[in-house]
Amino acid sequence: MKHLVYVACAAALLLAGCGGGNSNNSTVPPQQQAATWYVTAGAAADSQAVQALQYYPSSITIDAGDSITWVYPAGEPHTVTFLGPKTAPPPPNDPSVPAPAGGSSYDGSTYTSSGFILGGGSYTLTFPKAGTYTYYCLIHGEMVGTVVVQDKGKPYPQSAGDIAKVTGPLIASDIAAGENAVSKFPYTSGGTHLAAGISQNLGAMPFTNSSVVRFLDGDQLSDTSVTIAAGTTLTWTNLDANLPHTVTFGPAGQPFPEMPPFSPPSGGTTYDGTTLVNSGPLFGGQSFSLKFTTPGTYTYHCLFHDETEGMIGTVVVQ
């Protein structure tokens, strides 16, 4: 799969020295060079319809002085955030969340974050001090990782090859689970109750490791359009506790408006194609209903997931 990431680590070098001016030679003991390890921050199906929401691997053991590079292959943004002195991560709608913080190394003393990264970006930190460090994605509460930093020169419990062997199957399994969640669509296909996203737990806790970022009116990923008669009310329910979504209609025939994802509800509960209607953020299990009064073809968006993941649906009113 295109989203599988190859992992590499620097090999140890043997350094030798010699004495000068006499026949006595001395040998410098072998020195283990600092290594760079690779972790995948989220992943996705090629269509971006299914997002894998985990760090792969979620726990890694390295030596003091080593670095980790996190790669971000998916269209869904993620952060790698170490709290330092903070006792809890900031909420996803905190204005500071998208921005990077801290420097290029982490020793447990300073809040350090990649900020939002997606679509092939990367982020690297060096770990100079032994310890066990937990990190978070500030967008996705289910994404929690651990870096165990042992003393410099201590043998690694895993190799780069070991990480590669487990990473690919874990990502593939999580994406398959997301794809299978679509078959759990609980409403009448082609009806008036739609899913605004779906995952294995159908909007209930606990979190799962994958999400489908699509509006669905059936049990296929392609079921993103619905046809209704004028005067019909549609209801959307977020069937994914992992991710918030919005149901947002702009004025028909005009460019879709630029709006912050956490914009509050606006526009009321009826739509005739001339105004902006926004559900506001819908979290797992929450619903939004809208009555359509005027014939036409109307496109709507999730403000969180329309641009990079393609979460856009269509309502045809006859």
Secondary structure by P-SEA (a helix, b strand, c coil): cccbbbbbbbbbbbbbbbbccccbbbbccccccbbbbbbbccccccccccccccccccbbbbcccbbbbbbbcccbbbbbcccccccccccccccccccccccccccccccccccccccccbbbbbbccbbbbbbbccccccbbbbbbbccccccccccaaaaaaaaaaaaaaaaaaaaaccccccccccccbbbcccccccccccccccccccccccccccccbbbbcccbbbbbbcccccccccccccccccccccccccccccccccccccbbbbccccccccbbbbbbccbbbbbbbcccccccccccbbbbcc
